[in-house]
Amino acid sequence: MNTATAGLAAGMALGFAGYFGGFWAFLLVAVLGAVGLGVGLVLQGDADVFTRRQRDTSARRTR
């Protein structure tokens, strides 16, 4: 499934939730979709949330 198709499916799901369930159903579907996207990206390996960024200590000035 390419990005355009996934966006179309997400938009249609949000539209149906908003039309039939109201604002709170729309908001719930949007939040759960964002959580699902985040979990999917982590499991796929595209988002690395477990490693900390290493700061460049040589850029700090010593006083």
All heavy atoms as TSV, in Angstrom:
chain	resi	resn	atom	element	x	y	z
A	1	MET	N	N	0.855	-1.169	0.000
A	1	MET	CA	C	0.000	0.000	0.000
A	1	MET	C	C	0.905	1.238	0.000
A	1	MET	O	O	1.757	1.382	0.861
A	1	MET	CB	C	-0.888	-0.020	1.249
A	1	MET	CG	C	-1.794	1.171	1.347
A	1	MET	SD	S	-2.830	1.254	2.816
A	1	MET	CE	C	-3.818	-0.194	2.674
A	2	ASN	N	N	0.697	2.102	-0.969
A	2	ASN	CA	C	1.532	3.296	-1.027
A	2	ASN	C	C	0.976	4.400	-0.125
A	2	ASN	O	O	-0.082	4.251	0.488
A	2	ASN	CB	C	1.690	3.782	-2.468
A	2	ASN	CG	C	0.363	4.174	-3.090
A	2	ASN	OD1	O	-0.616	4.350	-2.396
A	2	ASN	ND2	N	0.360	4.293	-4.402
A	3	THR	N	N	1.690	5.492	-0.047
A	3	THR	CA	C	1.351	6.561	0.891
A	3	THR	C	C	0.014	7.214	0.554
A	3	THR	O	O	-0.775	7.533	1.448
A	3	THR	CB	C	2.461	7.619	0.889
A	3	THR	OG1	O	3.703	6.970	1.148
A	3	THR	CG2	C	2.229	8.671	1.941
A	4	ALA	N	N	-0.257	7.406	-0.720
A	4	ALA	CA	C	-1.515	8.042	-1.119
A	4	ALA	C	C	-2.719	7.184	-0.735
A	4	ALA	O	O	-3.737	7.694	-0.256
A	4	ALA	CB	C	-1.510	8.312	-2.620
A	5	THR	N	N	-2.606	5.884	-0.929
A	5	THR	CA	C	-3.700	4.979	-0.576
A	5	THR	C	C	-3.908	4.935	0.930
A	5	THR	O	O	-5.053	4.922	1.406
A	5	THR	CB	C	-3.412	3.570	-1.113
A	5	THR	OG1	O	-3.146	3.651	-2.508
A	5	THR	CG2	C	-4.583	2.647	-0.888
A	6	ALA	N	N	-2.833	4.916	1.682
A	6	ALA	CA	C	-2.950	4.915	3.143
A	6	ALA	C	C	-3.576	6.225	3.626
A	6	ALA	O	O	-4.415	6.225	4.530
A	6	ALA	CB	C	-1.590	4.712	3.780
A	7	GLY	N	N	-3.192	7.344	3.029
A	7	GLY	CA	C	-3.779	8.630	3.391
A	7	GLY	C	C	-5.256	8.698	3.050
A	7	GLY	O	O	-6.062	9.254	3.805
A	8	LEU	N	N	-5.623	8.143	1.901
A	8	LEU	CA	C	-7.029	8.099	1.512
A	8	LEU	C	C	-7.842	7.268	2.493
A	8	LEU	O	O	-8.925	7.680	2.926
A	8	LEU	CB	C	-7.162	7.523	0.102
A	8	LEU	CG	C	-8.578	7.301	-0.405
A	8	LEU	CD1	C	-9.296	8.636	-0.557
A	8	LEU	CD2	C	-8.549	6.564	-1.728
A	9	ALA	N	N	-7.314	6.109	2.891
A	9	ALA	CA	C	-8.022	5.240	3.842
A	9	ALA	C	C	-8.166	5.918	5.198
A	9	ALA	O	O	-9.232	5.860	5.832
A	9	ALA	CB	C	-7.291	3.916	3.987
A	10	ALA	N	N	-7.109	6.591	5.647
A	10	ALA	CA	C	-7.176	7.281	6.934
A	10	ALA	C	C	-8.170	8.436	6.879
A	10	ALA	O	O	-8.944	8.645	7.818
A	10	ALA	CB	C	-5.792	7.789	7.330
A	11	GLY	N	N	-8.166	9.172	5.799
A	11	GLY	CA	C	-9.114	10.274	5.650
A	11	GLY	C	C	-10.560	9.810	5.605
A	11	GLY	O	O	-11.448	10.430	6.193
A	12	MET	N	N	-10.795	8.705	4.921
A	12	MET	CA	C	-12.154	8.167	4.871
A	12	MET	C	C	-12.601	7.661	6.233
A	12	MET	O	O	-13.759	7.871	6.635
A	12	MET	CB	C	-12.240	7.056	3.829
A	12	MET	CG	C	-12.133	7.574	2.405
A	12	MET	SD	S	-12.179	6.280	1.172
A	12	MET	CE	C	-13.814	5.619	1.411
A	13	ALA	N	N	-11.700	7.014	6.974
A	13	ALA	CA	C	-12.050	6.532	8.313
A	13	ALA	C	C	-12.373	7.702	9.233
A	13	ALA	O	O	-13.350	7.661	9.993
A	13	ALA	CB	C	-10.903	5.706	8.893
A	14	LEU	N	N	-11.584	8.767	9.159
A	14	LEU	CA	C	-11.857	9.946	9.975
A	14	LEU	C	C	-13.160	10.621	9.559
A	14	LEU	O	O	-13.918	11.115	10.396
A	14	LEU	CB	C	-10.693	10.931	9.881
A	14	LEU	CG	C	-9.415	10.517	10.601
A	14	LEU	CD1	C	-8.290	11.485	10.264
A	14	LEU	CD2	C	-9.632	10.446	12.082
A	15	GLY	N	N	-13.413	10.639	8.268
A	15	GLY	CA	C	-14.660	11.228	7.783
A	15	GLY	C	C	-15.884	10.476	8.269
A	15	GLY	O	O	-16.875	11.075	8.707
A	16	PHE	N	N	-15.838	9.152	8.171
A	16	PHE	CA	C	-16.959	8.348	8.658
A	16	PHE	C	C	-17.139	8.511	10.164
A	16	PHE	O	O	-18.265	8.615	10.661
A	16	PHE	CB	C	-16.760	6.869	8.316
A	16	PHE	CG	C	-17.157	6.521	6.913
A	16	PHE	CD1	C	-16.213	6.053	6.019
A	16	PHE	CD2	C	-18.465	6.661	6.483
A	16	PHE	CE1	C	-16.564	5.731	4.724
A	16	PHE	CE2	C	-18.832	6.347	5.200
A	16	PHE	CZ	C	-17.878	5.880	4.305
A	17	ALA	N	N	-16.045	8.519	10.911
A	17	ALA	CA	C	-16.139	8.682	12.359
A	17	ALA	C	C	-16.717	10.046	12.709
A	17	ALA	O	O	-17.545	10.162	13.613
A	17	ALA	CB	C	-14.766	8.512	13.000
A	18	GLY	N	N	-16.300	11.075	12.004
A	18	GLY	CA	C	-16.825	12.412	12.268
A	18	GLY	C	C	-18.280	12.556	11.901
A	18	GLY	O	O	-19.060	13.213	12.595
A	19	TYR	N	N	-18.684	11.943	10.794
A	19	TYR	CA	C	-20.067	12.065	10.337
A	19	TYR	C	C	-21.027	11.278	11.219
A	19	TYR	O	O	-22.074	11.781	11.625
A	19	TYR	CB	C	-20.176	11.589	8.887
A	19	TYR	CG	C	-21.558	11.746	8.321
A	19	TYR	CD1	C	-22.023	13.002	7.941
A	19	TYR	CD2	C	-22.398	10.654	8.176
A	19	TYR	CE1	C	-23.292	13.162	7.424
A	19	TYR	CE2	C	-23.665	10.794	7.667
A	19	TYR	CZ	C	-24.114	12.053	7.289
A	19	TYR	OH	O	-25.379	12.202	6.778
A	20	PHE	N	N	-20.681	10.045	11.515
A	20	PHE	CA	C	-21.602	9.182	12.251
A	20	PHE	C	C	-21.441	9.277	13.763
A	20	PHE	O	O	-22.401	9.046	14.495
A	20	PHE	CB	C	-21.424	7.722	11.820
A	20	PHE	CG	C	-21.899	7.470	10.422
A	20	PHE	CD1	C	-20.990	7.177	9.423
A	20	PHE	CD2	C	-23.239	7.537	10.103
A	20	PHE	CE1	C	-21.410	6.943	8.131
A	20	PHE	CE2	C	-23.678	7.307	8.816
A	20	PHE	CZ	C	-22.760	7.019	7.823
A	21	GLY	N	N	-20.262	9.620	14.250
A	21	GLY	CA	C	-20.044	9.588	15.682
A	21	GLY	C	C	-19.862	10.947	16.325
A	21	GLY	O	O	-19.847	11.062	17.533
A	22	GLY	N	N	-19.661	11.985	15.524
A	22	GLY	CA	C	-19.467	13.309	16.079
A	22	GLY	C	C	-17.997	13.624	16.299
A	22	GLY	O	O	-17.096	12.879	15.899
A	23	PHE	N	N	-17.776	14.748	16.946
A	23	PHE	CA	C	-16.420	15.244	17.128
A	23	PHE	C	C	-15.561	14.325	17.975
A	23	PHE	O	O	-14.397	14.085	17.666
A	23	PHE	CB	C	-16.463	16.640	17.760
A	23	PHE	CG	C	-15.102	17.171	18.095
A	23	PHE	CD1	C	-14.259	17.618	17.101
A	23	PHE	CD2	C	-14.656	17.201	19.409
A	23	PHE	CE1	C	-12.992	18.099	17.397
A	23	PHE	CE2	C	-13.401	17.682	19.720
A	23	PHE	CZ	C	-12.566	18.135	18.707
A	24	TRP	N	N	-16.117	13.793	19.066
A	24	TRP	CA	C	-15.312	12.973	19.975
A	24	TRP	C	C	-14.912	11.663	19.330
A	24	TRP	O	O	-13.807	11.164	19.563
A	24	TRP	CB	C	-16.042	12.749	21.285
A	24	TRP	CG	C	-16.170	14.035	22.032
A	24	TRP	CD1	C	-17.326	14.724	22.267
A	24	TRP	CD2	C	-15.112	14.820	22.587
A	24	TRP	NE1	N	-17.036	15.879	22.948
A	24	TRP	CE2	C	-15.686	15.977	23.158
A	24	TRP	CE3	C	-13.738	14.664	22.662
A	24	TRP	CZ2	C	-14.945	16.950	23.791
A	24	TRP	CZ3	C	-12.990	15.646	23.287
A	24	TRP	CH2	C	-13.596	16.772	23.846
A	25	ALA	N	N	-15.786	11.086	18.503
A	25	ALA	CA	C	-15.416	9.873	17.778
A	25	ALA	C	C	-14.321	10.186	16.758
A	25	ALA	O	O	-13.382	9.406	16.578
A	25	ALA	CB	C	-16.628	9.283	17.082
A	26	PHE	N	N	-14.427	11.338	16.089
A	26	PHE	CA	C	-13.397	11.780	15.152
A	26	PHE	C	C	-12.060	11.918	15.867
A	26	PHE	O	O	-11.036	11.449	15.388
A	26	PHE	CB	C	-13.816	13.110	14.526
A	26	PHE	CG	C	-12.732	13.785	13.735
A	26	PHE	CD1	C	-12.483	13.411	12.431
A	26	PHE	CD2	C	-11.977	14.792	14.304
A	26	PHE	CE1	C	-11.485	14.032	11.703
A	26	PHE	CE2	C	-10.977	15.422	13.581
A	26	PHE	CZ	C	-10.735	15.030	12.270
A	27	LEU	N	N	-12.081	12.563	17.024
A	27	LEU	CA	C	-10.858	12.772	17.788
A	27	LEU	C	C	-10.266	11.445	18.266
A	27	LEU	O	O	-9.051	11.239	18.204
A	27	LEU	CB	C	-11.143	13.694	18.975
A	27	LEU	CG	C	-9.931	14.244	19.702
A	27	LEU	CD1	C	-9.128	15.146	18.780
A	27	LEU	CD2	C	-10.381	15.033	20.920
A	28	LEU	N	N	-11.101	10.531	18.729
A	28	LEU	CA	C	-10.632	9.222	19.184
A	28	LEU	C	C	-9.977	8.450	18.045
A	28	LEU	O	O	-8.899	7.868	18.216
A	28	LEU	CB	C	-11.798	8.411	19.776
A	28	LEU	CG	C	-11.450	7.003	20.251
A	28	LEU	CD1	C	-10.527	7.068	21.461
A	28	LEU	CD2	C	-12.702	6.230	20.580
A	29	VAL	N	N	-10.598	8.455	16.874
A	29	VAL	CA	C	-10.028	7.749	15.726
A	29	VAL	C	C	-8.709	8.387	15.313
A	29	VAL	O	O	-7.742	7.694	14.987
A	29	VAL	CB	C	-11.037	7.727	14.553
A	29	VAL	CG1	C	-10.384	7.220	13.279
A	29	VAL	CG2	C	-12.228	6.859	14.907
A	30	ALA	N	N	-8.618	9.713	15.347
A	30	ALA	CA	C	-7.377	10.399	14.977
A	30	ALA	C	C	-6.247	10.079	15.955
A	30	ALA	O	O	-5.118	9.792	15.541
A	30	ALA	CB	C	-7.613	11.904	14.918
A	31	VAL	N	N	-6.542	10.083	17.248
A	31	VAL	CA	C	-5.515	9.800	18.256
A	31	VAL	C	C	-5.060	8.346	18.172
A	31	VAL	O	O	-3.850	8.062	18.190
A	31	VAL	CB	C	-6.026	10.140	19.672
A	31	VAL	CG1	C	-5.114	9.585	20.742
A	31	VAL	CG2	C	-6.172	11.639	19.823
A	32	LEU	N	N	-5.999	7.431	18.069
A	32	LEU	CA	C	-5.626	6.021	17.977
A	32	LEU	C	C	-4.886	5.728	16.674
A	32	LEU	O	O	-3.983	4.888	16.647
A	32	LEU	CB	C	-6.861	5.130	18.110
A	32	LEU	CG	C	-7.498	5.106	19.489
A	32	LEU	CD1	C	-8.752	4.240	19.481
A	32	LEU	CD2	C	-6.530	4.641	20.541
A	33	GLY	N	N	-5.227	6.424	15.613
A	33	GLY	CA	C	-4.492	6.268	14.360
A	33	GLY	C	C	-3.063	6.753	14.486
A	33	GLY	O	O	-2.129	6.134	13.969
A	34	ALA	N	N	-2.852	7.867	15.174
A	34	ALA	CA	C	-1.502	8.391	15.379
A	34	ALA	C	C	-0.683	7.447	16.254
A	34	ALA	O	O	0.510	7.213	15.994
A	34	ALA	CB	C	-1.566	9.778	16.005
A	35	VAL	N	N	-1.297	6.889	17.286
A	35	VAL	CA	C	-0.601	5.923	18.144
A	35	VAL	C	C	-0.232	4.681	17.336
A	35	VAL	O	O	0.892	4.169	17.424
A	35	VAL	CB	C	-1.458	5.559	19.370
A	35	VAL	CG1	C	-0.885	4.366	20.111
A	35	VAL	CG2	C	-1.595	6.749	20.288
A	36	GLY	N	N	-1.156	4.206	16.538
A	36	GLY	CA	C	-0.893	3.040	15.694
A	36	GLY	C	C	0.214	3.299	14.688
A	36	GLY	O	O	1.051	2.438	14.422
A	37	LEU	N	N	0.239	4.501	14.131
A	37	LEU	CA	C	1.304	4.868	13.200
A	37	LEU	C	C	2.654	4.869	13.905
A	37	LEU	O	O	3.641	4.338	13.380
A	37	LEU	CB	C	1.035	6.240	12.598
A	37	LEU	CG	C	2.141	6.805	11.707
A	37	LEU	CD1	C	2.300	5.959	10.459
A	37	LEU	CD2	C	1.848	8.245	11.355
A	38	GLY	N	N	2.705	5.438	15.100
A	38	GLY	CA	C	3.953	5.469	15.857
A	38	GLY	C	C	4.451	4.081	16.201
A	38	GLY	O	O	5.636	3.771	16.034
A	39	VAL	N	N	3.570	3.217	16.660
A	39	VAL	CA	C	3.952	1.849	16.999
A	39	VAL	C	C	4.407	1.104	15.748
A	39	VAL	O	O	5.410	0.385	15.763
A	39	VAL	CB	C	2.785	1.106	17.689
A	39	VAL	CG1	C	3.053	-0.387	17.804
A	39	VAL	CG2	C	2.518	1.706	19.053
A	40	GLY	N	N	3.709	1.307	14.648
A	40	GLY	CA	C	4.095	0.652	13.402
A	40	GLY	C	C	5.461	1.096	12.918
A	40	GLY	O	O	6.252	0.278	12.447
A	41	LEU	N	N	5.753	2.383	13.030
A	41	LEU	CA	C	7.064	2.882	12.611
A	41	LEU	C	C	8.181	2.340	13.489
A	41	LEU	O	O	9.265	2.018	13.004
A	41	LEU	CB	C	7.075	4.407	12.615
A	41	LEU	CG	C	6.293	5.090	11.498
A	41	LEU	CD1	C	6.272	6.600	11.720
A	41	LEU	CD2	C	6.864	4.744	10.147
A	42	VAL	N	N	7.923	2.224	14.783
A	42	VAL	CA	C	8.936	1.672	15.689
A	42	VAL	C	C	9.166	0.195	15.373
A	42	VAL	O	O	10.313	-0.260	15.288
A	42	VAL	CB	C	8.519	1.858	17.164
A	42	VAL	CG1	C	9.404	1.049	18.088
A	42	VAL	CG2	C	8.574	3.329	17.532
A	43	LEU	N	N	8.105	-0.566	15.175
A	43	LEU	CA	C	8.251	-1.988	14.887
A	43	LEU	C	C	8.898	-2.234	13.532
A	43	LEU	O	O	9.610	-3.218	13.346
A	43	LEU	CB	C	6.896	-2.685	14.960
A	43	LEU	CG	C	6.274	-2.777	16.343
A	43	LEU	CD1	C	4.893	-3.410	16.266
A	43	LEU	CD2	C	7.166	-3.549	17.289
A	44	GLN	N	N	8.653	-1.351	12.586
A	44	GLN	CA	C	9.234	-1.476	11.254
A	44	GLN	C	C	10.706	-1.077	11.246
A	44	GLN	O	O	11.461	-1.486	10.382
A	44	GLN	CB	C	8.454	-0.606	10.277
A	44	GLN	CG	C	8.843	-0.774	8.834
A	44	GLN	CD	C	7.955	0.051	7.929
A	44	GLN	OE1	O	6.926	0.563	8.359
A	44	GLN	NE2	N	8.330	0.176	6.693
A	45	GLY	N	N	11.096	-0.274	12.221
A	45	GLY	CA	C	12.488	0.141	12.316
A	45	GLY	C	C	12.751	1.520	11.745
A	45	GLY	O	O	13.901	1.941	11.666
A	46	ASP	N	N	11.724	2.240	11.336
A	46	ASP	CA	C	11.898	3.577	10.768
A	46	ASP	C	C	12.031	4.652	11.833
A	46	ASP	O	O	12.546	5.731	11.565
A	46	ASP	CB	C	10.736	3.926	9.835
A	46	ASP	CG	C	10.759	3.086	8.573
A	46	ASP	OD1	O	11.844	2.575	8.230
A	46	ASP	OD2	O	9.708	2.932	7.940
A	47	ALA	N	N	11.551	4.390	13.028
A	47	ALA	CA	C	11.644	5.360	14.118
A	47	ALA	C	C	12.407	4.700	15.259
A	47	ALA	O	O	12.043	3.632	15.735
A	47	ALA	CB	C	10.261	5.785	14.587
A	48	ASP	N	N	13.471	5.338	15.689
A	48	ASP	CA	C	14.288	4.786	16.757
A	48	ASP	C	C	14.095	5.646	18.001
A	48	ASP	O	O	14.647	6.728	18.116
A	48	ASP	CB	C	15.754	4.772	16.331
A	48	ASP	CG	C	16.613	3.996	17.289
A	48	ASP	OD1	O	16.055	3.261	18.125
A	48	ASP	OD2	O	17.837	4.117	17.201
A	49	VAL	N	N	13.279	5.164	18.921
A	49	VAL	CA	C	12.959	5.950	20.105
A	49	VAL	C	C	13.734	5.486	21.338
A	49	VAL	O	O	13.620	6.090	22.391
A	49	VAL	CB	C	11.450	5.902	20.421
A	49	VAL	CG1	C	10.660	6.558	19.325
A	49	VAL	CG2	C	10.993	4.483	20.627
A	50	PHE	N	N	14.510	4.430	21.214
A	50	PHE	CA	C	15.166	3.864	22.371
A	50	PHE	C	C	16.605	4.323	22.545
A	50	PHE	O	O	17.190	4.130	23.590
A	50	PHE	CB	C	15.115	2.342	22.315
A	50	PHE	CG	C	13.712	1.814	22.343
A	50	PHE	CD1	C	13.180	1.182	21.244
A	50	PHE	CD2	C	12.914	1.992	23.456
A	50	PHE	CE1	C	11.880	0.711	21.252
A	50	PHE	CE2	C	11.620	1.523	23.482
A	50	PHE	CZ	C	11.100	0.889	22.377
A	51	THR	N	N	17.187	4.899	21.524
A	51	THR	CA	C	18.562	5.373	21.658
A	51	THR	C	C	18.548	6.863	21.923
A	51	THR	O	O	17.762	7.602	21.359
A	51	THR	CB	C	19.386	5.097	20.387
A	51	THR	OG1	O	18.775	5.747	19.288
A	51	THR	CG2	C	19.486	3.615	20.116
A	52	ARG	N	N	19.428	7.283	22.792
A	52	ARG	CA	C	19.531	8.698	23.106
A	52	ARG	C	C	20.490	9.360	22.140
A	52	ARG	O	O	21.430	8.737	21.649
A	52	ARG	CB	C	20.047	8.895	24.527
A	52	ARG	CG	C	19.093	8.419	25.554
A	52	ARG	CD	C	19.635	8.747	26.913
A	52	ARG	NE	N	18.717	8.262	27.934
A	52	ARG	CZ	C	18.909	8.417	29.206
A	52	ARG	NH1	N	19.986	9.026	29.636
A	52	ARG	NH2	N	18.043	7.969	30.070
A	53	ARG	N	N	20.247	10.594	21.878
A	53	ARG	CA	C	21.159	11.331	21.015
A	53	ARG	C	C	22.430	11.644	21.779
A	53	ARG	O	O	22.402	12.049	22.930
A	53	ARG	CB	C	20.530	12.640	20.555
A	53	ARG	CG	C	19.416	12.435	19.587
A	53	ARG	CD	C	18.973	13.761	19.072
A	53	ARG	NE	N	17.918	13.556	18.090
A	53	ARG	CZ	C	17.377	14.518	17.403
A	53	ARG	NH1	N	17.762	15.754	17.580
A	53	ARG	NH2	N	16.438	14.260	16.532
A	54	GLN	N	N	23.539	11.456	21.127
A	54	GLN	CA	C	24.827	11.764	21.725
A	54	GLN	C	C	25.147	13.218	21.447
A	54	GLN	O	O	25.184	13.643	20.298
A	54	GLN	CB	C	25.916	10.867	21.132
A	54	GLN	CG	C	25.689	9.397	21.384
A	54	GLN	CD	C	25.788	9.057	22.856
A	54	GLN	OE1	O	26.565	9.656	23.587
A	54	GLN	NE2	N	24.992	8.096	23.289
A	55	ARG	N	N	25.351	13.977	22.491
A	55	ARG	CA	C	25.696	15.387	22.319
A	55	ARG	C	C	27.182	15.532	22.037
A	55	ARG	O	O	27.990	14.764	22.530
A	55	ARG	CB	C	25.334	16.181	23.558
A	55	ARG	CG	C	23.853	16.251	23.777
A	55	ARG	CD	C	23.549	17.164	24.898
A	55	ARG	NE	N	22.108	17.231	25.081
A	55	ARG	CZ	C	21.509	18.061	25.897
A	55	ARG	NH1	N	22.240	18.889	26.637
A	55	ARG	NH2	N	20.220	18.074	26.016
A	56	ASP	N	N	27.487	16.492	21.242
A	56	ASP	CA	C	28.877	16.762	20.906
A	56	ASP	C	C	29.501	17.531	22.059
A	56	ASP	O	O	29.243	18.707	22.265
A	56	ASP	CB	C	28.958	17.559	19.609
A	56	ASP	CG	C	30.381	17.731	19.135
A	56	ASP	OD1	O	31.258	17.011	19.639
A	56	ASP	OD2	O	30.598	18.567	18.252
A	57	THR	N	N	30.354	16.858	22.821
A	57	THR	CA	C	30.950	17.495	23.999
A	57	THR	C	C	32.091	18.422	23.625
A	57	THR	O	O	32.494	19.244	24.431
A	57	THR	CB	C	31.446	16.437	24.997
A	57	THR	OG1	O	32.359	15.585	24.333
A	57	THR	CG2	C	30.276	15.624	25.538
A	58	SER	N	N	32.600	18.286	22.413
A	58	SER	CA	C	33.708	19.163	22.017
A	58	SER	C	C	33.213	20.576	21.722
A	58	SER	O	O	34.002	21.512	21.699
A	58	SER	CB	C	34.424	18.599	20.796
A	58	SER	OG	O	33.544	18.563	19.705
A	59	ALA	N	N	31.925	20.738	21.501
A	59	ALA	CA	C	31.401	22.064	21.194
A	59	ALA	C	C	31.192	22.899	22.461
A	59	ALA	O	O	31.009	24.107	22.374
A	59	ALA	CB	C	30.081	21.939	20.448
A	60	ARG	N	N	31.224	22.252	23.611
A	60	ARG	CA	C	31.024	22.993	24.862
A	60	ARG	C	C	32.296	23.758	25.220
A	60	ARG	O	O	33.421	23.286	25.035
A	60	ARG	CB	C	30.694	22.043	25.994
A	60	ARG	CG	C	29.370	21.387	25.846
A	60	ARG	CD	C	29.114	20.553	27.057
A	60	ARG	NE	N	27.912	19.746	26.872
A	60	ARG	CZ	C	27.519	18.851	27.735
A	60	ARG	NH1	N	28.208	18.628	28.831
A	60	ARG	NH2	N	26.439	18.161	27.504
A	61	ARG	N	N	32.086	24.904	25.743
A	61	ARG	CA	C	33.241	25.696	26.200
A	61	ARG	C	C	33.521	25.379	27.661
A	61	ARG	O	O	32.611	25.283	28.464
A	61	ARG	CB	C	32.959	27.186	26.063
A	61	ARG	CG	C	32.977	27.654	24.650
A	61	ARG	CD	C	32.944	29.147	24.651
A	61	ARG	NE	N	31.706	29.550	24.005
A	61	ARG	CZ	C	31.283	30.788	23.961
A	61	ARG	NH1	N	31.958	31.742	24.554
A	61	ARG	NH2	N	30.178	31.100	23.338
A	62	THR	N	N	34.776	25.246	27.981
A	62	THR	CA	C	35.156	25.032	29.385
A	62	THR	C	C	35.598	26.362	29.953
A	62	THR	O	O	36.350	27.097	29.337
A	62	THR	CB	C	36.290	24.000	29.496
A	62	THR	OG1	O	37.385	24.456	28.738
A	62	THR	CG2	C	35.828	22.635	29.029
A	63	ARG	N	N	35.104	26.656	31.120
A	63	ARG	CA	C	35.418	27.961	31.738
A	63	ARG	C	C	36.312	27.792	32.904
A	63	ARG	O	O	36.347	26.978	33.671
A	63	ARG	CB	C	34.145	28.663	32.164
A	63	ARG	CG	C	33.330	29.029	30.968
A	63	ARG	CD	C	32.110	29.767	31.423
A	63	ARG	NE	N	31.299	30.007	30.229
A	63	ARG	CZ	C	30.220	30.720	30.244
A	63	ARG	NH1	N	29.815	31.290	31.356
A	63	ARG	NH2	N	29.542	30.889	29.163
